[in-house]
Amino acid sequence: MPTEVSPTTKPPSPPSARRKEVGPFSNGVLYLVFCLLAGTGLAMEFRLDDASATLLGVAKRDWARVHAITALSVLSLVAFHLWVNWPWLRSVLARLCWPTLVVVAVGLAVLATFLLAPVR
């Protein structure tokens, strides 16, 4: 026996439609978390000079923890953002010419150098 669909219930949407629905929400969350990341970083650099200083009753070391957790959240949200926008990104990448790809590769190599270089 077929199940009845209530007139107020929307039928399930395909995956691409769900990506479009979640896109604006994820963009807003990514923006707010990035603002928190920038705010904590700027506060630690310019407002909290010594280890005993506090901002809003929170010590610098605790702000550093918030900053680190926020940074990991931003990285996760950027990965999610790329997944949501992958069809568009793939079409843009298909139209790029090789000089652009070389510049992107060099930029990623510079980033990898700073991330992977040994620290003494």
C-alpha positions as a Markdown table, in Angstrom:
| # | Residue | x | y | z |
|---|---|---|---|---|
| 1 | Met | 0.0 | 0.0 | 0.0 |
| 2 | Pro | 1.6 | 3.4 | -1.0 |
| 3 | Thr | 2.3 | 5.8 | 1.8 |
| 4 | Glu | 0.5 | 9.1 | 1.7 |
| 5 | Val | 2.5 | 12.4 | 1.6 |
| 6 | Ser | 1.1 | 15.1 | 3.7 |
| 7 | Pro | 0.5 | 18.4 | 1.8 |
| 8 | Thr | 2.8 | 20.2 | 4.3 |
| 9 | Thr | 5.6 | 17.7 | 3.9 |
| 10 | Lys | 8.1 | 18.5 | 1.2 |
| 11 | Pro | 9.3 | 15.5 | -0.9 |
| 12 | Pro | 13.0 | 14.6 | -0.3 |
| 13 | Ser | 15.3 | 16.8 | -2.4 |
| 14 | Pro | 18.2 | 15.5 | -4.4 |
| 15 | Pro | 21.8 | 15.9 | -3.1 |
| 16 | Ser | 22.6 | 18.9 | -5.3 |
| 17 | Ala | 19.5 | 20.8 | -4.0 |
| 18 | Arg | 20.5 | 20.0 | -0.4 |
| 19 | Arg | 23.9 | 21.5 | -1.1 |
| 20 | Lys | 22.3 | 24.7 | -2.3 |
| 21 | Glu | 20.1 | 24.8 | 0.8 |
| 22 | Val | 23.0 | 24.4 | 3.2 |
| 23 | Gly | 25.3 | 26.8 | 1.3 |
| 24 | Pro | 24.1 | 30.2 | 2.7 |
| 25 | Phe | 24.0 | 28.8 | 6.3 |
| 26 | Ser | 27.5 | 27.4 | 6.1 |
| 27 | Asn | 28.8 | 30.6 | 4.5 |
| 28 | Gly | 27.4 | 32.6 | 7.5 |
| 29 | Val | 28.8 | 30.2 | 10.0 |
| 30 | Leu | 32.2 | 30.2 | 8.3 |
| 31 | Tyr | 32.2 | 34.1 | 8.3 |
| 32 | Leu | 31.3 | 34.3 | 12.0 |
| 33 | Val | 33.9 | 31.7 | 13.0 |
| 34 | Phe | 36.6 | 33.4 | 10.9 |
| 35 | Cys | 35.7 | 36.7 | 12.7 |
| 36 | Leu | 36.2 | 35.0 | 16.0 |
| 37 | Leu | 39.5 | 33.6 | 14.8 |
| 38 | Ala | 40.7 | 37.1 | 13.6 |
| 39 | Gly | 39.4 | 38.8 | 16.8 |
| 40 | Thr | 41.2 | 36.4 | 19.2 |
| 41 | Gly | 44.4 | 36.6 | 17.2 |
| 42 | Leu | 44.4 | 40.4 | 17.1 |
| 43 | Ala | 43.5 | 40.6 | 20.8 |
| 44 | Met | 46.3 | 38.3 | 21.7 |
| 45 | Glu | 48.8 | 40.2 | 19.6 |
| 46 | Phe | 47.9 | 43.8 | 20.4 |
| 47 | Arg | 45.8 | 43.8 | 23.6 |
| 48 | Leu | 47.3 | 41.1 | 25.7 |
| 49 | Asp | 50.9 | 42.0 | 26.0 |
| 50 | Asp | 51.9 | 40.0 | 29.1 |
| 51 | Ala | 50.8 | 36.7 | 30.4 |
| 52 | Ser | 49.0 | 38.2 | 33.3 |
| 53 | Ala | 46.7 | 40.4 | 31.2 |
| 54 | Thr | 43.1 | 39.5 | 30.8 |
| 55 | Leu | 40.4 | 40.4 | 28.3 |
| 56 | Leu | 36.8 | 40.1 | 29.3 |
| 57 | Gly | 38.0 | 38.2 | 32.4 |
| 58 | Val | 39.9 | 35.6 | 30.4 |
| 59 | Ala | 43.6 | 35.1 | 30.5 |
| 60 | Lys | 45.9 | 35.1 | 27.4 |
| 61 | Arg | 46.6 | 31.4 | 27.6 |
| 62 | Asp | 42.9 | 30.6 | 27.6 |
| 63 | Trp | 42.4 | 33.0 | 24.6 |
| 64 | Ala | 45.2 | 31.0 | 22.9 |
| 65 | Arg | 43.1 | 27.8 | 23.4 |
| 66 | Val | 40.0 | 29.4 | 22.0 |
| 67 | His | 42.1 | 30.6 | 19.0 |
| 68 | Ala | 43.5 | 27.1 | 18.4 |
| 69 | Ile | 40.1 | 25.5 | 18.5 |
| 70 | Thr | 38.6 | 28.2 | 16.3 |
| 71 | Ala | 41.4 | 27.7 | 13.8 |
| 72 | Leu | 40.6 | 24.0 | 13.6 |
| 73 | Ser | 36.9 | 24.8 | 13.2 |
| 74 | Val | 37.7 | 27.2 | 10.3 |
| 75 | Leu | 39.8 | 24.6 | 8.5 |
| 76 | Ser | 36.9 | 22.1 | 8.9 |
| 77 | Leu | 34.4 | 24.7 | 7.7 |
| 78 | Val | 36.5 | 25.6 | 4.7 |
| 79 | Ala | 36.7 | 21.9 | 3.7 |
| 80 | Phe | 32.9 | 21.7 | 4.0 |
| 81 | His | 32.5 | 24.9 | 2.0 |
| 82 | Leu | 34.7 | 23.5 | -0.8 |
| 83 | Trp | 32.5 | 20.3 | -0.8 |
| 84 | Val | 29.3 | 22.3 | -1.0 |
| 85 | Asn | 30.7 | 24.4 | -3.8 |
| 86 | Trp | 32.5 | 21.6 | -5.6 |
| 87 | Pro | 30.4 | 21.6 | -8.8 |
| 88 | Trp | 31.1 | 25.3 | -9.3 |
| 89 | Leu | 34.8 | 24.9 | -8.3 |
| 90 | Arg | 35.3 | 22.0 | -10.7 |
| 91 | Ser | 33.8 | 24.1 | -13.6 |
| 92 | Val | 36.1 | 27.0 | -12.8 |
| 93 | Leu | 39.2 | 24.8 | -12.6 |
| 94 | Ala | 38.4 | 23.2 | -15.9 |
| 95 | Arg | 38.6 | 26.6 | -17.6 |
| 96 | Leu | 41.9 | 27.7 | -16.1 |
| 97 | Cys | 45.0 | 27.9 | -18.2 |
| 98 | Trp | 48.3 | 26.5 | -17.2 |
| 99 | Pro | 50.0 | 29.8 | -16.0 |
| 100 | Thr | 47.3 | 30.1 | -13.3 |
| 101 | Leu | 47.8 | 26.5 | -12.3 |
| 102 | Val | 51.6 | 27.2 | -12.0 |
| 103 | Val | 51.0 | 30.2 | -9.7 |
| 104 | Val | 48.6 | 28.1 | -7.5 |
| 105 | Ala | 51.2 | 25.3 | -7.3 |
| 106 | Val | 54.0 | 27.7 | -6.3 |
| 107 | Gly | 51.7 | 29.2 | -3.7 |
| 108 | Leu | 50.9 | 25.8 | -2.2 |
| 109 | Ala | 54.6 | 25.0 | -2.3 |
| 110 | Val | 55.4 | 28.1 | -0.3 |
| 111 | Leu | 52.6 | 27.2 | 2.2 |
| 112 | Ala | 53.9 | 23.7 | 2.5 |
| 113 | Thr | 57.4 | 25.0 | 3.2 |
| 114 | Phe | 56.3 | 26.9 | 6.2 |
| 115 | Leu | 54.1 | 24.1 | 7.5 |
| 116 | Leu | 56.6 | 21.3 | 7.0 |
| 117 | Ala | 60.0 | 23.0 | 7.6 |
| 118 | Pro | 61.8 | 21.7 | 10.8 |
| 119 | Val | 61.7 | 24.0 | 13.8 |
| 120 | Arg | 64.8 | 24.2 | 16.0 |
